Amino acid sequence: MKKIVLVLLVLGGVSISANAQSSGDLFVGGSSNLGITITPDFNLNGNVTADYFIMDGLSVGGNLGLGIGSATSISLAPSVKYFVMGDIFAMVSADVLSIAGETTTVGLNSLNAGVGYWYALGDNVVVAPMLNLSNLTNDLGIGLGMGISVKL
């Protein structure tokens, strides 16, 4: 009996994750990078995210970054996620627009890469912890991020 229940749970988990990565799905949510910044200034950063699956296991989207603290900032970063193995994905994003105070920068401001785990809490809600390598164009930073998304 225990084996039957285990098999049903595994099959149920596979069907949930397969539905969460299907072509045409749109997920909207938020994320935060829990990386540590060593400065005397206080900064709180978060992202509003969107992912659209153009095919099973491949999404394109973007991040709208919001920073509050000693310097208020806004950034825009298109992103791509590819599911390499089941619910494990690789992600790349490029910060192409940055507004910090009165300074606006258009171009490749930073390049970020990471790996994460897409954990479906149901058919419409996903939690995605990630390990990020950030700002690959300047200084290298490592952070642990967490995102939550809802299927529209």
Disulfide bonds with the S-S distance in Angstrom:
none
